[in-house]
Each structure stands twice: as structure tokens, then as C-alpha cells.
């Protein structure tokens, strides 16, 4: 029984790790990379929106990219670094 639990936990940790990177051709964008690196790899965002906390204070920006394969990539920039990467199909 413990063996199954360990395997399940390992699979969940792999899934969480895969969400913090994005492959663009032969390059990889990772959480913690600079906003400049994100623009080098992905180009100018198709859409930008501010990220605010519950009091309305500016915390960063969300950059959205429409990719040719039908995916929408959302990169959250906070303090000049990538803090989250989401890759979704339409």
C-alpha cells in the first residue's frame, strides 16, 4: 500500500514541476527567469493586464500569447521575473 502512495506522490510532484516550465523550440522558459528572457523567447505579448491585490495595489502583469498550435500561454510577471506560467488549449 505504501508503494502505491509513494508512486502517486511522485507523479503529483512531476505534474507540479512541469507547470513551472514552458518549452519554446529548443529553449525553456522557467519560473524565476527575467521578463526580458520571456520577451526574447515569446516576443511581444498579444495582451497585457495588470495584476492587483485585494486593495488595488499593483503586483505585476499577466502577459498572454496566442500560439500557432492553438494554445494560449499566460505568463505572470512580478517584480521583473516570471512568477507563473500557464499553457492552455483554447
N, C-alpha and C positions, 0 to 999 in steps of 0.2 A: 504494500500500500504506500509506503514511504517513497518507493521508487517512482511511482506514478505522480506523486506530489512534486518531487524534485524535477521530473521531466516537464510537468505543467508550469512550474515556476520558471524554468529555463526558457521555455517557449514564450512566456509572457515578457520576460526581460529582453529577449531578442526583438519582440514586436515593439517594445517601447524604444529600444535603441534605434531601430530602423526609422522611426518617426522623427529623429533628430538630424537626419541627413537627407540630401537630395542629390541624385546623380544627374549631371548635365554633360552629356557626351562622355569624355574621358575624365572630367573633373568632378569634384564632390563639394557641395556646399554643406557646411556643418553649423549647428547651433554654436555660437561663440565667435564665428567669423565676422569680419567687419562688414558694414553696409557697403563699403567700396567693393569688396570682394563679391558681394551679392550682385551688384550692378555690373561688374566685369563679366560674371558668368551668365546672368539672365538679361542684362540690358536694362533699358528704362522701363519702369513699371507701367502697365496699362491703366492702372487705377491705384490711387493712394487715398488712405483715410486715416485720420488721427485716432490714436488710442488714448482714451482718457480714463481716469479713475472715477470712483463714485462721486467725487466732489467737483469734477470737471477739470482737474489739473492734467496737463499734457504729460503722457508717459511714453509716447513713441508714435510709430506709424505702422500701418498694415499695407504692404505692397502686394498687389495682385497681378499675376501674369497669366495670360491665355496662351497655352502651348498648342502647337500644331497637332498633337496627338489627342486633343480633346480634353486634356487635363487643365485644371485651374490650380495654380500654385500660389499660395498665400504665405508671404514671408513677413513676420513681425519684427520690426526694428525697434530696439530700446537702448538708449544711451550709446548709439552708434554701432551696436552689434546685433547680430541675428539672435533673437531670443526664442523664436518658434518657427517651424516650417510645416505647412500643411499642403499635401498634394491630393487633390480630389478629382474624380471624373465629373463631367457635367451632369 
